[in-house]
């Protein structure tokens, strides 16, 4: 029997994003799915129960968390094969983004079950969209490691990637992590910190890590809540930057915009226009 044939006979697993703080951020589709499914798999049934109650949704819930996910995955697939529709939610935001659900989705996909997203809030995306950091390329790298040496290597690798890195951190570990970040990359390393997104005490801080440490030490309350750290990537020197191309751009720039000058130089020397433009910008920002 093919996957397509199986999918016609079994239920759907919905991966439903829920608010990360402000309940008004839930979508109409999410509310409809949660009201219509047969079961809701919740990271914490008490937490999800409050959400459902707020919207007057009477749905049956069961716990799906890190400690029982592998055992529950087969049971969920069995329910789907019986024709039941199931919604999977985490405590907040988009499930599977540093939350349980991978084992379930992987098993259901392999078995040919229909797995469909109900998009919505995600702390990582919400944070980087307001960070002021480059978003043309970025990476989400989850929670920082638990041990100091591993964290320092983690920060160095993220920085060396050359692109914006987004990571989560816990309240009890934030100061130790920032100390390791300072050790690994220097006290003037730029960083963006976000906490309690969409909530009453939403906070953003952008600046050198040494100043962020002082900012959090001055008011320890700022260390509490749901925390996101973002790190800009190290400027990469492009192989597109040749002395000849740089010289030509310098001559042309007095007569036209930089981007157009880079386009002409790239065409003349057989280089890549966007890479040459980014190399020029990176070099000037580093001066």
Steps between C-alpha positions, in 0.01 A plus 500: 500500500642842404530798732233683299256207545566490873457877540148484354391270782653653809467821695713814494762612747490881529810680630336803660687815601364676809575849642835568667339749737222711355192283456374727221774354279322167457359452151139428408614182329682382813184552706290309247745209484526475880121499527450241225769235567434187699806540725760763591854386581637758743845553650326594828130419515439749783659784304314411180181449700509868601543604137210284384281619787570864416357443152218275627637197316410165653758260362644178638870537577783263580862564597778484243837612634872419484469207739216311330517608136654183358245284683205717394605526134373152412175557688441824309558322170253230606235763575562666164462162327164470671391820330550743787631854447758620754651841574851526645581814702787613719476729802556803277592575141562255217537133603830317429704824515704393806183324616375138484346351188781382271455128574125524439522694174781281369309177570177634353675621185668164452163326536339726241278693738394853411695753710408863443611827659277764653751786506524771761727652761864394540729677748811459284340656192325773700829594665718511189239699307541785751872456572652730240736217400530368142213266413589410142671192650471381860507182706307383804734295721277413795602523865861570595698205646494439875878508559728802479764369259236363266319835507815692404555269203130533413523880488821498297352261244183707472699820446734339246201387293477853365120517538261610773454234770190472718505298823291449812628527856352421840459747785731316739784479244489834316776675698738204476435482125570868449825466698602218266398705196721784624791261557460341157449810286606799708314753713418723201330221307160625384197300611122544500295382798122460503269387778129453565403563139140621454457519878473796738872514576626443147862620483764538230865590558758550226866575566833360624474190718675681788220760501232230485654333806486831689142561377387166645702528821359845578147361505498122560131488406614546142662156513164327542254380240525348153838607361642520147862585414607604150854528373612662173729296282862593447557703186641269234765619255378416153724357233308731264690798643805555282721810509408576139127473563531715813691767307242510221213526746676793666524682166138429404341572836539876460268485199243240603356300794728239656284208392511606135877551521537147638288366215725659239819383675360149536412480131837640394705257712264201475402508869173456691327834550322426831807339656716797395249749641478314832880482522528877456233566765660252743842659456366848564304394807815344640704818459 
